[in-house]
Amino acid sequence: MSTTAIQPHDHGHGAQGMSVGDFVRTYVFSLDHKIIGLQFLFSTLLWFIVGGLLALGIRWQLAYPWSDMPVIGRMLFSAEGGQISPEFYTTLFTMHATVMIFFVIIPILAGAFGNYLIPLMIGADDMAFPTLNMLSYWFMWPAFFLIGMSFLWPPYGAGGGWTSYPPLSVVWDAAPGSHWPQTLWLMGVTCVGVSSMLGSVNYMTTIIQMRAPGMTMFRLPMTIWGMFITAILQAFALPVLTAAGFMQLTDRTLGTGFFLPDGLVVNNSLPATGGGQPILWQHLFWFYSHPAVYIMILPAMGMVSDIISCFSRKPIFGYKPMVYAISGIAGLGFIVWGHHMFVSGMNPFLGMTFMVSTMMIALPSAVKVFNWLGTIWGGKVQFTTPMLFALSFVSMFIIGGLSGIFMAATPVDIFIHDTYFIVAHFHYVLFAGTAMAVFGSIYFWFPKMFGRMMDENLGKVHFFLTFLFLNGTFFTMHILGAVGFPRRLADPYDYETFRHLLPMNRFMTWCAIGMVATQVIFAFNFIRSIFFGQIVGRNPWGANSLEWMAPSPPGHGNFDFQPIVYRGPYEYGSPEVDTDFYPQTQPPPADPAKRFKPPAH
Amino acid sequence: MVPVLGVLCFVWAMAGFWPMQNHWLPANIGGADAHAIDNLFIFILGLTGVIFVGTGLVFFWFLWKYDAAVTTEPVKYFHGSHQLEVIWSIIPAAALLFIAIFQMTVWANAKIKRPTIGDNIPKPPLAEITGRQFEWRIRYPGKDGVLGNEDDILKVNDLHLPMNEDVVLLIKSQDVLHSFFLPHLRVKQDVVPGMQQFVWFQAKKTGTYDIVCAELCGWGHYKMRGRIVVQSRAEFDKWLEQSWQEQEVSSFAPPAGE
């Protein structure tokens, strides 16, 4: 790495002598992709706490229905004497999903890691449109504000489900008291859409236009491929949700009737409008929200691929098939939305079509799993904390992927639709999958972000406890689903059929409490390591991709030299060099005899 | 370890050992369609179970064998194999396509091929069920067999059915989305305001079972509970007649003595 430094970027990070205006420009309304990435990271981690606590509220009600919530019950629900009311229960699961999906998973992947890693990994000094980038973060704040506000009116948050199906979410009388929260919810989600849209335009442009010399598309790390495909998905699917959101908003507030049929009688009153169709909303909503499922997993798959290759000290198995698999998932992702609607009243013939496309989308996912196994095969696996999280992503994704086949089978879906089976499925994909990948990625890229390591021992304790508790919480959900235990019921034990499931729900609740409590270890480790972690150099893990060539943390403008890329990012264990890693910027050996010749096929 | 535990959990639940009695598919009182759904569930469970255990074992074997602290082999400098990719694309693709096509008949029987009487005339509904916040309103057509006139028999949350017959129900919603879910019959259909839909099934066993609302319909969603009572045809007719008498009395004449 003796390339000439083009310009020194030593601004220093001491805030002494910095004027208020400078401080605001540098750390608040910053145009630097790394600051924006960290802003996203901190905001989403804070919302992660909120989302987790909302989940505990749900679990409490399911384990101890109608009993006083300990400690905080009296404070929150004084009118009900410390109980969770059925109205508030609908709010709990609506807001848990909303917060986790729109404020945690999507922004932490695209916003935090996308922003932080894209320019660094492709060898650019910043994003293509820094101002747009700043706006994409600051558009999250109206959303935070609006959704935060929705907690202020009874029943203290929107209660129409995160899917916000009309007519329940449109007709004011259908959910007494939901007037303001539901409207604020819709506006908030629209702002998240604007933020993601700004981000996705920026990511696509940056990845296409700003790559360092030599960085061809097929030398990009899988993380970048994941982000790139995600950005495309967002750019094409989000306008539909934004438009549909506006339609629902005008249905609610202006009296249009896009989603309201004739002849409704809600709470003994006739709404003034009609002529619409509730299922139209479901089509529009899932046309975005199914690709959104891949928006929530593809970047995680990319990051996991990078981590697994790095700690197997071995080239990734089947780089191009992995890229094609991601693209295949994205392409098929646009034509499977109907599998959320098999029993919705949609034409049952159409259900057959969606069954075939949904079955086929399992294929690229399977290919990815096989390639990850192939990557581990024949390597030298180092069980660092990021690797443990990445490996658990793979094993948990297998469960989440296979349980999807049950739902894709339309006849089986008749029985398990809207039961805990689907809850188990998406928690395996989104929590056991994506959230574990996000934890792994935080441990992996933390040294780059802050120049210090996170504590490995605490990290491993965090991993093992989280892994144990998450399986205790979510695996049991499959069994509840097999009994037909429906989701979204404040008191399922009212039904004979489900009364005997209470003990299992108690077990799950205590696992969930344990899981949330475990995250205190992570929070402690994270905060402590920012200030007191072991200081490390540029490349603590011995990785190849470009971000590890920049200083830790990188200054403004990222690289202190012009990166030139000679090869892909997964050349671990190459015979051309003595080290077991081979950075993308390291020139090949001058002597042609030393160069590796791939065996002829 | 994890795959083994997972499978054990399922086996445990299926076998119904303590404390997991009845932690499995609820008793199936349905006809051939309902049993076909259970069989498909078990089939997919078996298939995915084998894949799950297989990949899990390979995964842990690799991790154990290629542990950097243990392995003495040099790293295999290897970028992948085109042949393997083709093999592990085609095999799952064929399996998935097979599952998809294999079950289309079951789906068609459950949702498309409504039972007929005689000359391909669709069987008329036994009753009309209207979902409403937060109850199921049930309307039997009465003696003339036509819904929506004066001799209809009205009930709330109490659906009686004859056993061993094709039962067709007309389901509707008056206000928001609901879902008509009969767990023991493996029947589920969302009811949508503005649409009329039919469900059909056969009940093979007498008894009382739950009607569950499976689509969020507001704060009282959890208590939108109905029951079905499966009876022999004779008892059902008797009950219907009795209901009609009670209704006649209550709607047109006050009971004697008032």
Interface residues (C-beta under 8 A of the other chain):
Chain A: S85 P86 E87 Y89 T90 P155 G159 G160 G161 Y165 P167 L168 V171 A174 A175 P176 P261 D262 G263 L264 V265 V266 N267 Q277 P278 I279 S312 R313 K314 P315 I316 F317 G318 Y319 K320 P321 V343 S344 G345 P348 F349 G351 M352 M355 V356 M359 M360 A362 L363 A366 V367 V369 F370 N371 L373 G374 I376 W377 G378 G379 K380 V381 Q382 F383 L391 V394 S395 I398 I399 L402 S403 I405 F406 A408 A409 T410 P411 V412 I414 F415 I416 H417 D418 T419 N471 F475 T476 H478 I479 L480 A482 V483 G484 P486 R488 L489 A490 D491 P492 D494 Y495 E496 T497 H500 L501 P503 M504 Y570 Y572 G573 S574 P575 D580 F596
Chain B: V2 P3 L5 G6 C9 F10 A13 P19 M20 Q21 N22 H23 W24 L25 P26 A36 I37 L40 F41 I44 L45 L47 T48 I51 F52 T55 G56 V58 F59 F62 L63 Y66 D67 A68 T71 E73 P74 V75 K76 Y77 F78 H79 G80 S81 L84 E85 W88 S89 P92 A93 L96 L97 I99 A100 I101 Q103 M104 V106 W107 A108 A110 K111 I112 R132 Q133 Q174 D175 V176 L177 S179 F181 P183 H184 R186 V187 K188 Q189 D190 V191 V192 P193 G194 M195 Q197 Y209 D210 V212 C213 A214 E215 L216 C217 G218 W219 G220 H221 Y222 K223 R225
